[in-house]
Amino acid sequence: MDLSSKIYVAGHRGLVGSAIVRKLEEKGYTNLVYRTSSELDLTDKNKVDSFFESEKPEYVFLAAAKVGGIVANNEYPADFIRDNLLIQTNVIDAAYRNGVQKLLFLGSTCIYPKFAPQPMNEDSLLTGILEPTNEPYAIAKIAGIKMCESYNRQYGTNYISVMPTNLYGPNDNFDLETSHVLPALIRKFHEAKLNETPTVEVWGTGKPRREFLYSDDLADASVYLMNTYEGNQFVNVGLGKDISIGELAEKIKAVVGYEGEIIYNTSKPDGTPRKLVDVTKLSEIGWEASISLDQGLKEAYDWFLTNIENATTVAK
């Protein structure tokens, strides 16, 4: 990408999209295009087509998606599969028909089988059953990968797919009904500290292991891959290290300064036992993460404190 290339960031106000915008601006890219969901409904094919026909972006970062944690995925499975299929289908097809030079599709490591060998290698896709709690979302993301691969094969496009591990950072979703575990814990511990609540409840046993990548690292990897990588094989992006939910809770408790007790609600689901991605392919391409979990947690909590009035509202 030239610094003057016209770049469309879909989902620019979300956790991932906002990080990509920050990274592009930091690197000197000046011709960025984006729309809020109220300005452009990406589930509406006609509106997406009109946008691409009028704007003619040269590069597209497809970071727009309907996302959420275990609660949201369990309660709104139809919304998750429908909206994500519509968004990615409309954007990928419009990109092809309007001559976009390159597109980067952002997926999720929930595409992997529930009991995939750890760390999860790109070759593990479609080798086993998915985690039931987020299967509709995962199937939509798998469809996005296959759509990019298929357009490359049939139409000669240059579309790449990136599968990030669990993400956190500025503009995260802190709504306890729809958020992922890390931002939910930040909010829980913060409110417990303010209210002097003696205990904080954590869902499950605390034993499942998860990997967490700061959103600015993903943005850096995405821009790097857009500029350097071509190929039909999608690429994992992660830190290469994982941590148990219990250990994560203790770290967040310390960052927030909460002095009460952690209680584990074992009647709630644990989800996948372990999710650690194999980042060998990414390392071979020439990129690795630079923000440690300890550093990222401090920065994420600082952002939450600065933006506390709006932090529990999902960006649109």
ABEGO torsion letter per residue (X at the ends): XBAABBBBBBGAABAAAAAAAAAAAAAGBABBBBBBAAABBAABAAAAAAAAAAAGBABBBBABBBBEBAAAAAABAAAAAAAAAAAAAAAAAAAAAAGBABBBBBBBAAABBAABBOBBBAAABGABBBBAAAAAAAAAAAAAAAAAAAAAAAAGBBBBBBBBBBBBEBGBBABAAABBAAAAAAAAAAAAAAAGBABBBBBEAGABBBBBBBAAAAAAAAAAAAAABBEABBBBBBAGBBBBAAAAAAAAAAAAGBABBBBBBAABBAEBABBBBBAAAAAAAGBBBABBAAAAAAAAAAAAAAAAAAAABBBX
